[in-house]
Structure formats: C-alpha cells, structure tokens
Amino acid sequence: MSPDGGFAVFSGQRAVRAVGVGGEVLWEYRHGCWGPELGHPHSGDEQEVCRGLEHGSCRVSDDGRTVWAHVVHEEREYWVVLDAADGRELARLPLEDSAAAGSNHVSHPDGIHMGLSIGMGQDGILLYWARWDGEKLTAWDLNETMDRILADVHPGHRGFLTIEHYGSDLRLHALDGDTLATAEPESGAEDEEPGFWDYGCGFVDAGTVIAAAGEDGDEEDAERAGHWLLDAHTLGIRGRVAYPDGPVAGYVRPLGDGTWLTYDTGTEILNRWGEAAAG
C-alpha cells in the first residue's frame, strides 16, 4: 500500500501490478513465471495459474516514490526498483545465489533503503539491503554471517530485527549487520526442550518490541507460548502480554504506533491491541 492509500501493489505469478482504490489497474510490470520449473511452457492463456507455491514479493517505499520487487527474468532472479507512478524499471540487481521458495520486503522509514529476505526452504535464508538515491542502486548482502529472517525496522532508524532460521534467538542489528542485542526465548526446566521464537515480531513503538514465543502443543510449551514485550534497545524481556481473556498465541503484527494486531484462526477475528488494553 502506498503511504497515502492511493494505490496498492501486488506480486503475482507473472507480473507486479499497481491497483487503484477503485480496483483499476494503474500499471503492470511483466516478468517471468514463478512456476516450479523456470522456463516451463504456458498455454497462452493470460489467466493460467501454474502449479507450485514459489513466489516473489513487492513493496512501496515509505516515501511513496518507488516500488521494489523480487522477480524472475529469463530463468534468473532479480531485485528491481520501479517508478511508483508508471511501473518503469529504474534499476535491477541480479540475485546470483537465490533459489527462492518465497520472499518478503521490509521498508526502511527513510524512504531510501529497502530490505529483502528470501526463503529457500531447507537451504536457508538470504538477506539483502539496498539503497536507491534516485540515480544509483547500491546493495549489500549479509549472507556470509547470517541465516536469519528479516522481521522489522526500528521506526527511529535505529536498526533492524531478525529471527534465526529456526527461532533460537531474536537479534537487533545495525544497518551494516552488526549485532547490537540478542534475546533468547524463556526456557523451562533443564530437561525440557528449549523454547523458540515464532516468526511474528516487530516494533510496537520506538521503545518496545513484541515477539511471539512458539509452541509445539505440549504442556510445557504452552506455559512459555504467547506474546512477550521486550525493550527495543536491549531486547531485555519485560514480560508476557496479559490479554483480558487469557493468553493469545500465534502470529502478531505490530504497527509501530503503540498497537499491534492478532488473528484468532478459530473465530476468524482480527483484534487490535495496545499495552493498556492488554495489561
């Protein structure tokens, strides 16, 4: 979604599209097919959906001027920067080592930098940062030192959050990748399996992080599961969120304005919370 709410961008199997508030297509950027086999034939039907779950992603920059997208061209993956007004390609970066199952973008609030996290299944995670100054695309990767999922960026430009591939810890990093703080999930007794963080986490506001502790369904894990508030600078754990009707587990989406969203898969209800409402 653009910052002013005027349009949204969608990453499809064969195109990135910008769509206006009335549902009209504003522009389309065509690319290769995210099918299970690069270069596989199509019937010629524009509506054909090819098998496989592989996909790219896209995001509008926080200043609303560009759209960044992870795409395929001629059996090769690229990270492209598009003009948000008309979809014109401004720059592209080949992603030599990527064999994506999926990806996600995280936009930096300065409007210049963008982060890209690419999941490759059992082959791990790739993590990139790049900046577009209006003329030149400059990118760097953190793949020699990390196998981590990019989760969120501090609203005051004070670093970004990552989660270890299997949830063993949560880290705060400077933009160059240096680790500033680390948080491990709460542990149980010595003979219990260690806890792990789920993939949902981020900045509630400039001073607070919320993170979801994972659970495998047994009684010990249930005691540790739920959502935890952490200090945004040290990642010190402040405590578990006390929701009015009992613990809430699973994915959490912080909004950066002091609130966060949770979704109950049983009731299909989306709730918005603040620290006061959640205790």
Beta strands, then each sheet from edge to edge (+ up, - down):
strand 1: 7-11
strand 2: 15-20
strand 3: 25-30
strand 4: 57-60
strand 5: 66-73
strand 6: 76-83
strand 7: 89-94
strand 8: 102-107
strand 9: 113-119
strand 10: 125-132
strand 11: 137-141
strand 12: 148-153
strand 13: 160-164
strand 14: 170-173
strand 15: 179-183
strand 16: 197-205
strand 17: 208-213
strand 18: 226-231
strand 19: 237-240
strand 20: 252-254
strand 21: 259-264
strand 22: 269-274
sheet 1: 1+ 2- 3+
sheet 2: 4+ 5- 6+ 7-
sheet 3: 8+ 9- 10+ 11-
sheet 4: 12+ 13- 14+ 15-
sheet 5: 16+ 17- 18+ 19-
sheet 6: 20+ 21- 22+
end
